[in-house]
Amino acid sequence: MDMLLIEGGCRLSGEVAISGAKNAALPILCAALLTAEPVTFTNVPQLKDIGTLLALLRQMGVKVSVEGGAVTLEASGLNNPVAPYEMVKTMRASILVLGPLVARCGEARVSLPGGCAIGARPVDQHIKGLQAMGAEVTVEHGYVRACVPRLTGARLFTDMVTVTGTENLMMAACLADGETVIENAAREPEIVDLANCLVAMGARISGAGTDVIRIQGVERLHGATHRIMPDRIETGTYLCAAAVTGGEVRLTGTSAAYLDAVIDKLMDAGCEVVTERDAIRLTAPERLQAVNLRTSPYPAFPTDMQAQFMALNCVASGVAMIRETIFENRFMHAVELQRLGADIRIDGNTAVVKGVERLQGAGVMATDLRASASLVIAGLIADGETRIERIYHLDRGYERLEEKLAALGARVRRLN
């Protein structure tokens, strides 16, 4: 099993390109199931989760062609609407094939998904929505089974804001008979990117990016070409890494348009942030100031950046209070950060972080994708060597992480 070795103490500086967004690419790749015509996606990140999903689509009968960051999918031979447990047990996003399969094939058998152990992420909202659209849905032996001759448009209200639920139901509604209205919809930029892709394929969607999305079903969708949006979480992670090392970096191929909450907190911490049309520059102070934060659905502060800011607060001046309102089990990285000398106290969904002068390198273990990123950030400023094990989590969401960090001056290497 691979691990990362990081020799702390290097100030990050220079320029690095941001990859396409994993959380946008996964649902968009699933959208290819909605048409028999070829669809081509560019700026697709080369990640473990992407590879898992492409393998899943292949076993369903989809033709897959990969050339660099471009992926072409043709689902004219779709003949196996099944997502087996063996292929999806490590990836939560596998549930995103459910809506497109039911809409296109009239049936689906999808394993309940796995992924990071950060808390309950139930699929009941997906099931409830499909049932309201006329599907017969059951859960048995660990699989969601759904069937319907054709979905019917309906008014859907989700009990909680769910990103994957919104994406699944939006894709399903594209081929439904009549209009579907999704209320209390998620507003994340990745939802808008998926909607833009579906519209390019012939879907009729309005309201994406608001809490009410309207979809007028059509008989069929056609082929298209779509470029995946830049990864806002990868962008935020590198900004945090530069900030804690007192660095100065320029991130290209990205946008600050979706990062208002993150950039505001970085500026509160004392960083100078300059935004360009497709780039962001950050200059860090000699020492950061502690910043309080509370995670909430977009456009508020993202839960996927909470761990990185906890690492930042570990060496900032002052005391920070971090409240996690999305997932109930997303402070597992705190124990590992404590191994590096961090002063963190956990009380329910609140973490109190008191900044220390310096961290010390040690052996730590990644517990989930974003926790892994927080350990990397902490390792960059820890005295001595930090060894991070179970970095397969990192490979699920960060493309060529050690190469990009090394390009900015970090001393980091991967060991098998």
C-alpha positions in Angstrom: 0.0 0.0 0.0 1.4 3.4 -1.0 2.3 6.1 1.5 3.5 9.7 1.3 6.6 11.0 3.0 6.7 14.8 3.6 9.7 16.7 4.8 8.2 19.8 6.3 9.5 23.4 6.4 9.4 24.4 2.7 7.6 27.6 1.6 5.3 26.9 -1.4 5.8 29.2 -4.3 5.2 29.1 -8.0 2.4 28.2 -10.4 0.3 25.0 -10.7 -2.7 24.1 -12.9 -6.0 22.9 -11.3 -7.7 19.8 -12.6 -11.3 19.2 -13.5 -13.8 18.8 -10.7 -14.3 15.2 -9.5 -17.7 16.1 -8.0 -18.8 17.5 -11.4 -17.2 14.8 -13.6 -18.8 11.8 -11.8 -22.5 12.8 -12.4 -21.7 14.1 -15.9 -20.2 10.8 -16.9 -23.3 9.1 -15.7 -25.4 11.4 -17.9 -24.0 9.6 -20.9 -26.3 6.7 -20.0 -29.3 8.9 -21.0 -28.5 8.7 -24.8 -27.4 6.2 -27.4 -25.3 8.8 -29.1 -21.6 9.5 -28.3 -20.8 12.2 -25.8 -17.4 13.6 -25.2 -16.2 15.2 -22.0 -12.9 17.2 -21.6 -11.0 18.3 -18.6 -11.8 15.0 -16.9 -9.4 14.4 -14.0 -7.5 11.2 -13.9 -8.5 9.8 -10.5 -9.3 6.5 -8.9 -13.0 7.3 -8.6 -13.1 8.2 -12.3 -11.5 5.0 -13.2 -13.9 3.0 -11.0 -16.9 4.7 -12.6 -15.6 4.1 -16.2 -15.1 0.4 -15.4 -18.7 0.3 -14.1 -20.0 1.9 -17.2 -18.0 -0.6 -19.4 -19.6 -3.6 -17.7 -23.0 -2.1 -18.4 -22.2 -2.2 -22.1 -21.0 1.4 -22.6 -18.1 2.0 -25.0 -15.4 4.0 -23.3 -12.6 5.8 -25.0 -10.0 7.8 -22.9 -7.4 10.1 -24.4 -5.6 12.2 -21.8 -8.2 14.4 -20.1 -10.9 13.6 -22.8 -13.4 10.8 -22.3 -15.9 9.7 -25.0 -18.8 7.5 -24.0 -21.3 5.7 -26.3 -24.2 3.9 -24.5 -25.9 2.5 -27.7 -25.0 -1.0 -26.5 -26.3 -0.5 -22.9 -27.5 -3.9 -21.9 -26.7 -4.5 -18.3 -28.4 -1.9 -16.0 -26.7 -3.3 -12.9 -24.1 -1.7 -10.5 -22.6 -4.6 -8.5 -21.4 -4.2 -5.0 -17.9 -5.4 -5.9 -17.4 -2.4 -8.3 -19.0 0.3 -6.2 -18.3 -0.5 -2.6 -15.6 2.2 -2.3 -17.5 5.0 -4.1 -20.5 6.8 -2.9 -21.1 8.4 -6.3 -22.1 5.1 -7.8 -25.7 5.8 -6.8 -25.7 8.4 -9.6 -26.3 5.7 -12.2 -29.7 4.9 -10.7 -31.7 7.8 -12.2 -30.3 7.6 -15.7 -30.7 3.8 -15.9 -34.3 3.9 -14.8 -35.1 6.8 -17.2 -33.4 5.2 -20.2 -33.9 1.4 -19.6 -37.0 1.4 -17.4 -35.1 -0.7 -14.8 -32.0 -0.7 -12.6 -30.3 -2.7 -9.9 -27.8 -0.6 -8.0 -25.8 -1.6 -4.9 -26.1 0.6 -1.9 -22.9 2.7 -2.2 -19.8 2.9 0.0 -17.1 5.7 0.1 -15.6 7.7 2.9 -16.7 6.8 6.5 -17.6 10.4 7.4 -21.2 9.8 8.4 -24.7 8.8 7.2 -25.5 9.8 3.7 -28.8 8.0 3.1 -30.3 7.4 -0.4 -33.9 7.6 0.8 -34.3 11.0 -1.0 -33.3 9.4 -4.3 -35.8 6.6 -3.7 -38.6 8.8 -2.6 -38.2 11.0 -5.7 -38.2 8.1 -8.1 -41.3 6.6 -6.5 -43.1 10.0 -6.8 -42.3 9.8 -10.6 -44.0 6.4 -10.8 -41.1 3.9 -10.3 -41.6 0.8 -8.2 -38.5 0.8 -5.9 -37.4 -1.8 -3.4 -34.3 -2.3 -1.3 -33.3 -5.9 -0.8 -30.1 -7.8 -0.2 -28.1 -4.5 -0.3 -29.4 -3.4 -3.7 -31.8 -0.7 -4.8 -34.1 -2.2 -7.5 -36.3 0.1 -9.6 -38.5 -0.4 -12.6 -41.1 1.6 -14.5 -42.3 1.6 -18.2 -41.6 5.4 -18.3 -41.1 7.9 -15.5 -43.8 10.6 -15.1 -43.1 14.2 -14.2 -43.9 15.1 -10.6 -43.4 17.8 -8.0 -40.6 16.6 -5.7 -39.6 18.1 -2.4 -36.5 16.7 -0.7 -36.6 16.5 3.1 -32.9 17.6 3.2 -30.6 19.4 0.8 -28.8 16.6 -1.1 -26.4 17.1 -3.9 -26.4 13.6 -5.4 -30.1 13.3 -4.8 -30.7 16.5 -6.8 -28.4 15.3 -9.6 -30.0 11.8 -9.7 -33.5 13.1 -9.9 -32.6 15.9 -12.4 -31.1 13.3 -14.8 -34.1 10.9 -14.4 -36.5 13.8 -15.1 -34.9 14.6 -18.4 -36.6 11.6 -20.1 -39.8 11.6 -18.0 -43.2 12.3 -19.4 -44.2 15.9 -18.5 -42.7 18.4 -16.1 -40.7 17.7 -13.0 -40.1 20.3 -10.3 -37.4 19.7 -7.7 -37.9 21.9 -4.6 -35.3 22.3 -1.9 -32.8 21.4 -4.5 -29.0 21.7 -3.9 -27.4 24.8 -5.4 -23.8 23.7 -5.8 -21.9 24.8 -8.9 -21.5 21.1 -9.8 -25.3 21.0 -10.2 -25.1 23.9 -12.6 -22.3 22.1 -14.6 -24.4 19.0 -14.9 -27.4 21.0 -16.0 -25.4 22.8 -18.6 -24.2 19.4 -19.9 -27.7 18.0 -20.0 -29.0 21.1 -21.9 -26.2 20.6 -24.5 -27.6 17.1 -24.9 -31.1 18.4 -25.6 -32.6 18.5 -22.1 -35.0 21.3 -21.1 -33.9 22.6 -17.6 -34.3 25.9 -15.8 -33.4 27.0 -12.3 -30.2 25.1 -11.8 -28.2 26.9 -9.1 -31.4 27.9 -7.2 -33.5 25.8 -4.8 -36.2 25.1 -7.4 -35.3 23.3 -10.6 -37.7 22.7 -13.4 -37.2 19.9 -16.0 -39.5 19.4 -19.0 -39.1 15.8 -20.1 -38.2 15.0 -23.7 -38.4 11.8 -25.8 -34.6 11.4 -26.2 -31.3 13.2 -25.7 -28.5 13.4 -28.2 -24.7 13.5 -28.2 -22.7 16.6 -27.2 -19.3 17.8 -26.1 -18.8 19.3 -22.6 -15.9 20.6 -20.6 -15.8 19.8 -16.9 -15.6 22.8 -14.6 -12.4 23.3 -12.5 -12.2 21.6 -9.1 -13.1 24.2 -6.4 -12.1 21.9 -3.6 -8.7 21.1 -5.1 -8.3 24.9 -5.6 -9.1 25.6 -1.9 -6.8 22.8 -0.8 -3.8 24.3 -2.6 -4.7 27.8 -1.3 -4.6 26.4 2.2 -1.3 24.6 1.6 0.3 27.8 0.4 -1.2 29.8 3.3 0.1 27.6 6.1 3.6 27.6 4.6 3.8 31.4 4.2 3.9 30.9 0.5 3.0 32.7 -2.7 1.3 30.8 -5.4 -0.7 31.2 -8.6 -3.3 28.6 -9.4 -4.3 28.5 -13.1 -7.3 26.9 -14.9 -9.6 27.7 -12.0 -12.0 30.4 -10.9 -12.8 32.2 -7.7 -16.5 32.4 -8.7 -17.5 29.4 -6.6 -15.1 30.0 -3.7 -16.4 33.1 -2.0 -16.8 31.6 1.4 -13.3 30.0 1.3 -11.5 33.1 0.0 -13.3 35.2 2.6 -11.9 33.0 5.4 -8.4 33.0 3.9 -8.5 36.8 3.8 -9.7 36.8 7.4 -6.6 34.7 8.2 -4.4 37.5 6.8 -3.8 36.3 3.2 -3.8 38.5 0.2 -5.9 37.0 -2.6 -6.1 38.4 -6.1 -8.5 36.8 -8.6 -8.0 36.8 -12.3 -10.4 35.6 -15.0 -9.1 32.0 -14.9 -6.5 32.1 -12.1 -6.1 32.9 -8.4 -3.0 34.3 -6.7 -2.4 34.1 -2.9 0.3 35.6 -0.8 0.4 34.5 2.8 1.5 36.5 5.9 4.3 35.5 8.2 1.8 33.9 10.5 -1.9 33.3 10.0 -4.8 34.4 12.3 -7.2 31.8 13.5 -10.6 31.8 11.8 -14.0 30.5 13.0 -16.1 28.6 10.5 -19.4 26.7 10.2 -20.1 24.3 7.4 -23.4 24.5 5.5 -24.7 23.8 2.0 -23.5 26.0 -0.8 -23.1 29.0 -1.0 -22.0 28.8 2.6 -18.6 27.3 3.7 -18.2 23.8 2.2 -17.8 20.7 4.4 -15.2 19.5 2.0 -12.9 22.3 3.1 -13.4 21.9 6.8 -10.5 19.5 7.4 -8.0 21.7 5.4 -9.0 24.8 7.5 -8.6 22.8 10.7 -5.0 22.1 9.7 -4.6 25.8 8.9 -5.9 26.8 12.4 -3.5 24.3 14.0 -0.6 26.8 13.5 -2.5 30.1 13.4 -2.4 32.7 16.1 -5.4 32.5 18.4 -8.2 30.0 19.0 -10.7 28.9 16.3 -14.1 27.3 16.7 -15.1 24.9 13.8 -18.7 23.7 13.6 -19.6 20.8 11.3 -23.3 20.7 10.4 -23.3 18.4 7.4 -21.8 15.1 8.5 -21.8 13.8 12.0 -18.5 11.9 11.8 -16.2 14.3 10.0 -13.7 15.1 12.7 -11.7 11.9 12.5 -8.7 13.8 11.2 -8.5 15.7 14.5 -6.9 12.7 16.3 -4.3 12.3 13.6 -3.5 16.1 13.7 -3.1 15.7 17.5 -0.3 13.2 16.8 1.5 16.0 15.0 1.2 18.2 18.1 -2.0 20.0 17.3 -4.1 21.4 20.2 -7.7 20.3 19.3 -10.7 19.7 21.6 -13.8 18.0 20.2 -17.2 18.5 21.7 -20.0 16.9 19.6 -20.1 18.7 16.2 -17.7 21.5 17.4 -13.9 21.5 17.4 -11.9 24.1 19.3 -8.5 24.6 17.8 -5.8 26.5 19.6 -2.9 27.4 17.4 0.6 26.2 18.3 4.0 27.6 17.2 4.9 24.5 15.3 3.9 20.9 14.6 6.2 17.8 14.7 6.4 15.2 12.0 5.0 11.7 12.8 3.3 8.7 11.3 -0.4 9.3 10.6 -3.2 7.5 8.9 -5.7 9.0 6.5 -9.3 8.3 7.3 -11.1 9.8 4.4 -10.5 11.9 1.3 -10.5 15.4 2.7 -8.9 14.3 6.0 -6.0 13.1 3.9 -5.6 16.6 2.5 -5.5 18.1 6.0 -2.7 15.7 7.0 -0.7 16.7 3.9 -1.1 20.4 4.7 0.0 19.8 8.3 2.9 17.7 7.1 4.1 20.6 4.9 4.8 22.7 8.0 5.7 20.1 10.6 9.3 19.8 11.8 10.9 16.6 10.4 9.3 13.9 8.4 5.6 13.1 8.3 4.5 9.7 7.0 0.9 9.4 5.7 -0.5 5.9 5.3 -3.7 4.8 3.5 -3.3 7.5 0.8 -5.6 5.7 -1.6 -8.1 8.2 -0.2 -6.1 11.0 -1.7 -5.9 9.2 -5.1 -9.7 9.2 -5.2 -9.9 13.0 -5.3 -6.5 14.7 -6.1 -4.8 14.3 -9.4 -1.0 14.0 -9.2 -0.9 15.6 -5.8 2.7 14.9 -5.0 3.8 16.1 -8.5 1.9 19.4 -8.1 3.2 20.0 -4.6 6.8 19.2 -5.7 6.4 21.8 -8.5 5.6 24.4 -5.8 8.7 23.5 -3.9 7.5 20.9 -1.4 9.6 17.9 -0.4 7.2 15.1 -0.9 7.5 11.6 -2.3 5.4 8.5 -2.7 6.6 5.1 -1.4 5.1 1.8 -2.3 
